């Protein structure tokens, strides 16, 4: 139960934002090429949002946690590398400040060198922010999709629209681009290219932005959930610990932190009568895949006890990654159609819960 670090002073935040938007992170600031873990090769490709500006690792950290929670063996690939310890593979192809045309100029070489099986593309923010011919951005995206899928014809390319922008002028400038992205993707899919659209804009709101452009830790977590939903071809629904519409804490609290996906977490579930209780409405009776986003700074594995509908308790254990260094633990739970009660109580030592996610079970996807 530790508070998140204090935000950067306003001036430092502004200078850092300008550096990211204008490509101010130099090659010397990037770590050397990171580890290769084998398995399906996934290339996160884009600008500073892929790099993880403001939150090291960005969406890649939670995405890795989802993959690991389901036992997938994957290898993130790219010429850059950074991120926290909870990100099991730090490689990526995110370039702060770069526009679509700048990514396009290098994409062929990057893709041929890394040979990805899967590419995750979020690009276009700098075309909008820099006001570099935003009307021509969909055409430039089309050229980039052609280049990537030509360089890696056996890969699946997942292309998203842009996360929201807080400035109304920028958001209105981005709107035509976001509206055009699905059609651009459909055009190439209709030509036999293995390309898929991912609706990212609706996954976040402006409250999920740290500086009006880049997501908070919670915003990146929502991006990861949307990427993972596309990869497993199932909606991933999130239930926040602090939302009183369906969650209640007893003899515990809800401290705020920007790294939590909704801005707060359930902490101090420390006593015999402490609990976090969810009231989950399930669309059908059956088994669901559940992910628990939790933090543990105790230096050893800690756990919660989970009961579903008053049934026997299941232990959900959390690795000691640190407070606000979130892990995602996956388990299968059986719910009945309609109302269900899920209750977390203290297990061994102490841990915090940010949220739980639910997905339907599906067949393994070849791109992960």
N, C-alpha and C positions, 0 to 999 in steps of 0.2 A: 504494500500500500504506500506507494511513493508518488508525490506530485510530479507532473511532467516538468521539464526544464523551462525556464523563463524564455519568452520570445525575444528575438533579436530587437535591439533598439530600432526605432523607426528609420533613422538615417541608414543604418547598416542594412536593414531589410530592403530599402529602396535601391541601394547600391548593388546588393546581391542580385536583386531582380533584374536590374539593367544588365549586369554581367551575364546572367543566364540567357536573357532574350537576345543579346548581341553576340553570343558565343564567347563570353568572357572566360569560360573555363578552358584553360590551355591543356595541350596534351601532357605537359609536365605535371599537371594537377591530377591526372588520372593514374590509378594504379596500373601496374603491368598486367598483361593478359592473365586471367585468373584460371581456376581449376577447370578440368573437364571431368565430368562424373559419369560419362557413358550414357547409353539409353537414347531416347528420341531427342533429336537436336531441334531446339526451339530458339528462334532469334527474335527477341524483343527489339523492334526497330522504330525509330522516331527521333524526337527532339529532347528537350530538357525534361519533359514529363516522363519519357521512357528512362532517361538517365536517373531520375529521382531527385530533381531539384527541390530543395526545402526539406525533404525527408529522404535520407540515404536509402537507395534501393527502390524507392517509389512503389509502384504496384507489384514489382517483381518479387518483393519479399513475401507478401501474402499469397501471390500466385504459386510460388514455390511451396509454401506451406500446404496449400490445397493439394497440389500434386503429391507431396510426400504423405499427406494424411490418407490418400487413397492408394498408396503403394506404387505410384508410378515412378519409373526410373527415367529421368530426363536430364538433358545436358543443355543448359542455356549457352548460346554461342554468340560471338561478336568480337569486334576488335577492342572494345572498351570493357572495363571491369570496375565495379564498386558496389558498396552496399554493406549492410550489417551482418552480424554472425548468423542471424536466423534465416538469412538468404543462403541456401546451400550451394548455389552456383552463381557467381557474381558477373559473368560475362553478359554483354548486351551490345546493342548498336544504337544507343541513344546519344544524340549530339546536340547539346544546348545551343539554342539560337538558330538552328538550321531550318531552312524552308524546304518545301517539296522539291524544288529544282536542285537544291544543293544535295539533298539525299539522293535524288535521281542520278546525279553525276557520279556517285560512288557506289550505288547499290549493286550494280553488276559485279564489281570486284569483290565487295563484301560477301554477297550471296554465293558466288562461285568459290571463294576461299573457305567459307564456313559450312557450306553444303547443308543448310537446315532442312529438316522435314516439315517444319511448321514456322510460319512467320507471323508475328503480331504487329500490325502497323497502326500507329496513332500519329498522324502528321497533318500539318496545315495550320497549327496555331500561330507560327511565326509569319506565315503569309498574311494572316489576319492582323496580328499585332503590328507588324511592320508596314501594313497597308501596301503590300507588294502585289499589285494586280489581283485582288481577291476574286474578281469575276473570272479570271483565267485559272483559278486554283483547281476546279474540277477537271479541266483538261490536263493540267500538269499531273494530277493524281492518276488519271487514266494512263498517261505515259509511264508513270512509275510502276503501276500494277503490271503493265505489259513487260517492263524491264525485269521485274522480279520474277514473274511467272515464266518468262523466257529463260532466265538464268537458272531457274530451279523448277523445271516442268513437273517434277514429281512431288513438289511441296504443296501444302495447303496454306494459302494466304488469308489471314483474317484481318479485315480492314474495318476500322471503327470511324464513326463521326467524332467530333471534338467534344471534350468536356465543356461545360458552360464557361462563359467569361462574365465577370461581375460588371464590367463597364458596359452600360447599355449600348453605347456606340459600337464597341467591338462585338458585342453579342449580335447586334443587328447586322453587322458586316459579315459575321460568321454564318448567319442563318441560311443564306442561299447555298453556301458550300455544304453545310450539314444536310440540307434538303437534297442536294445533288449526289451525295456519296452513295446511297443505296442504288440509284440508277446506274452509276458508273460501275459499281460492283456487279450488278445484274448483267450489264452489257458484256463484261468479260466472262462471267459465268456462262452466259448464253453462247459464247464462242468456244466453250469447252475448257476454259481455264479453271483451276481449282481455287476459287476465291469465294469468300464468305463475308457477309456484312455483320458487324457487331454494333448494336445501338448503345453507344457509350454515353451520349449526351444526356439521356434520361436517367442514367444511373447516379448522377450527382446533382446537387443544387449549388447555388453560389455560396451557401453556408459551408460547403465542403472545400472551399478555396482558402488558401493561406494568404494570398496576396492579390487576389482577383484573377489570377491566371493559373497558378500551380495549386494542386490539391494539398490539403492538410494530410496528416497521416491517416485520418479517418476517410478522407476522400480517395486516397490511393487504395485503401482497403476495399472501398466500393468498386473502384475500377477492377481490382483483382477478381472480385466476385463476378463481375460482368464478363470478364475474359474467360473465367473458368466455366461459367454457365454456357458460353459458346463452345468451349472445348469439349464439354461433356454432353452437349445438346440437351440440357435440362435447365429450367429456371432455377436460380439459386435465390431463395427468399431469406431476407435477414430480419431477425427479431432482436431489437436492442434491449439491453438490460435495464435502461433507464426509462423506457417508454411505459407510462402508467396505463396505457390502453390495454396492455396485455402482460405486463411484468410488475412484480411486487417484491420488495426486499423487506425482510424482517430481521431486526437486530443486526443490521448491516447498513452500509451507506452507499452513496452514488457520487463519488468524487469526479470532478470534471477533469478532462485531459484531451488535448487536441489530437492525440494519437488514436483515441477511441473512434470507432466509425460513426458514432452518433454524438461524440463530444463528451461522453461520460461512461463510467464503468461501475460494476458492482464490486465494492471492496469491503474488507473487514467481515467476510463470511467466516468469522473466527471462533464462534461459540457454539455450544451444543444446540442452541435453538435458533441459530442464524440460518437464513435461507434466501435464495433467489428463486422465485416461482414464476413460471411462464404459463399462460393460458393460450394454447396453440389450437387454431382451427384448421383441421386437416380436410382436404377435399375428398379423400377416399380412405378406406380401411386398407392398411398394408404397411410394408416396410419402407422407410425413408432413410436417406443418408443424411446424417446430422454432423455439423462441424461446430465445435466449441472454440471460440476465439478467447484465449485466456493469457494472462501474464503471471509470471512467477519469478520473483527476485530473491528467493530464499537460499539459493546456492545448492539446492538439491531438488529432486523431483517432489512435487506436491500434488494433491488431488482434491477433487470434489466427489461426493456421492450423488448420483443421479437416480431419481425414481420417476417412472412414467405411469401416471394413473394410479398411484399408490402401490405399484408392484414392487418386486425386489430391487434392491439398490445395485447399481452398476458403478464401478470406480472409473472416473475419467482423470487420467494422470497428465500433468503438464510439465514440460521440461524447464530447467532453470535458466531461461534466457535473459532474465532481468525484468524489472517492473516496466511496463509499457513496451516491452519487446515481445510482441504477441506471437503465440503459436496457435495453430489450428489442429485440433484433434478430431479425427473422424470416427464415427461409430454408426451402426445401423440401429434404428429404433422402430418399433411397431406402434403406429397410431391408429385410432379408430376414426371413422368419418365424423366430422363435427368437433366438439370440444374435447381437448386433452389437457391434463395438468402435468407439467414437467417441473421437478423441484430439485434444485442443487443445494446441498448442505456441505459442511466441512468434512473433508477426508483427512489426509495426512498433511500436516503443517498448513501453510497459507498460500492462497492464490486468488487472483481477481478474474472476473468474467466481463468481457466487453459485449459480446453478442453471441447468438447461435444462428446458424444457417441451416436451411433444409433444401435438399434436392431429391428428385426422384432417382431411383436406381435405373441404370441403363447399360447397354452393351459397351464394352471397351472401344474407345475411339482410336483410330490408327494414328492420329496426329498428336497424341500424347502417349 
